[in-house]
């Protein structure tokens, strides 16, 4: 059991806050301040050591959920020719870099270790990795397993999305099925019992993948009961859909069976009011990725309108090839700051809710993204006693408005402290960096 004592504020979810203590037991939230405890653990469960963590002067939030990342790109940041260019040029530069280095389980592993470690150090306890790069004859199961093992070793949760980008449709679908059977056999919804690993499927988008790919991947998802994810309505998506099909991306997705409650759509920069209503009616969830879309000039999603239509919206960083960072709180700040120019200003609590429970809803994970009793014990502790928070009247809003490079003091995943006093507990950060450098130099 782990008890966090003396919190200045505990953000249970975007609607509820308290002061006081937070009790974690058997990997779950047992009680928050005056909240009621969950049912006791089984008598057969092994007793857990009791620890008290003094979090005086700190704001406690749920662990953040990065709903859209490309962990492989953590090895390919700030490449020449990838900034301020149209997506077609960007894709070519990234593809050349992948080919030059050779994407295999080893590279996938060291890149994932960098991305997951970076996430944990900035408060991300769960990351959805939309993996899109599958060289011919690649060991696809080995690459997926390498990502899953890297995350587990660090103590982070990962939702591995077997993506596709111009892959042969039948090959991609067979690979997705093999990955599910190898990594999450017999699970409910593709999630392991401890919730540390989830598998989903998802083509990159209508700009790169055909109807056959979407339909076959959809069949895999239905067969195994896993969720579906794809990208829609970025600049290139809209343009190519018009050129190739004379249609809008969402028209194609609906025709191909991909506007449904088990689908999450990332980006959604260029959507009309009529399309927003259609998305709401379809029951989809959305993911906002401003740290990618804004600097690349690919558009800004009308998040306020999506939320007002009743669409759950999560937050993602997208990959290092376009964003260069996996710091979700920084992107939450950006989302809040840019929201007025996209139609409606968002409050700090709305955006923090997007970065936690909103993202979790897109993964179908009711056990993540909040601190209500029974939730997975994923927690961030943010110290608000420093000069950056001096004069801040609202410490929760201050998490975003003040200190754009803010990092959590402690991070807890499943009741285990994985970051303590700003340092990884589970690995040597310097070794993680060295391992990636050695692989890229090899």
NORMOFEN-V982021 format. One record per helix or strand of 2 or more residues. SS is the DSSP state (H for helix, E for strand). FROM is the first residue (numbers start at 1). TO is the last residue. If there is no record, write none. Layout:
<<SS | FROM | TO> <SS | FROM | TO>>
This chain:
<<E | 2 | 13> <E | 16 | 25> <E | 28 | 32> <E | 51 | 54> <E | 58 | 62> <E | 64 | 69> <H | 71 | 75> <H | 87 | 101> <H | 105 | 121> <E | 124 | 131> <H | 140 | 154> <E | 157 | 164> <H | 169 | 183> <E | 197 | 203> <H | 211 | 224> <E | 228 | 232> <H | 235 | 245> <H | 249 | 255> <E | 263 | 267> <H | 273 | 282> <E | 285 | 288> <H | 290 | 296> <H | 303 | 308> <E | 313 | 315> <H | 328 | 342> <H | 348 | 362> <E | 379 | 383> <H | 387 | 389> <H | 395 | 401> <E | 410 | 413> <E | 416 | 420> <E | 423 | 424> <H | 429 | 441>>
